[in-house]
Amino acid sequence: MKESPNLSYINQLAGENLTFKKKLIEVLIRELPEEIKQYRKHLIEEKYQLAADDVHKIKHKISILGLELSYQLATNYEEELRNNNPFNNGNFEKVMVAMAKFINELK
């Protein structure tokens, strides 16, 4: 992965409002691990339509964490899953691992 998760977009959104920034980060910390878990479960069960829905949800967090290239990967992967093709799972998994590591460091 050539890019790294960051708080640039969150900082831009929140500006000087530290309470808002904290709430955005708390949402990431609370929701992302569960969304990743759900995605992996659906992938293992070969429920690709549900996995695509999960990718769609995770895609928003990818954007919030400033991962523009990964967002495009997720968009393409979501479409692949809708066509019952999990080809880019490995690449998407790398993005999720990087995001999970980053939010764990924010705790």
Secondary structure, DSSP 8 states (H G I E B T S, - for coil): --S---SHHHHHHHTT-HHHHHHHHHHHHHHHHHHHHHHHHHHHTT-HHHHHHHHHHHHHHHHHTT-HHHHHHHHHHHHHHHTT--TTHHHHHHHHHHHHHHHHHH-
